[in-house]
């Protein structure tokens, strides 16, 4: 899975304590080695290796929150198909 700047993720209950009890995480940057992020509700920021971020995604400890623009594009594409 591609980790893009500006992507928002929901943090699962099982690992919330490791992230200052934040509900969400926003990817600030990804240089291919390290992912920098900002925690929701102004609870801090940090970074982690890309491999660890992928591990958290695989274990469903982080869940992608689709942005409104991608939802609109999906709705338009379904209308165009039908």
DAFEN-V668486 format. One record per run of one state. SS is the DSSP state (helix for helix, strand for strand, loop for the rest). FROM is the first residue (numbers start at 0). TO is the last residue. If there is no record, write none. Layout:
BEGIN
SS | FROM | TO
SS | FROM | TO
END
This chain:
BEGIN
loop | 0 | 6
strand | 7 | 10
loop | 11 | 14
helix | 15 | 18
loop | 19 | 22
strand | 23 | 29
loop | 30 | 32
strand | 33 | 38
helix | 39 | 41
loop | 42 | 43
strand | 44 | 48
helix | 49 | 57
loop | 58 | 60
strand | 61 | 64
loop | 65 | 66
helix | 67 | 80
loop | 81 | 81
END
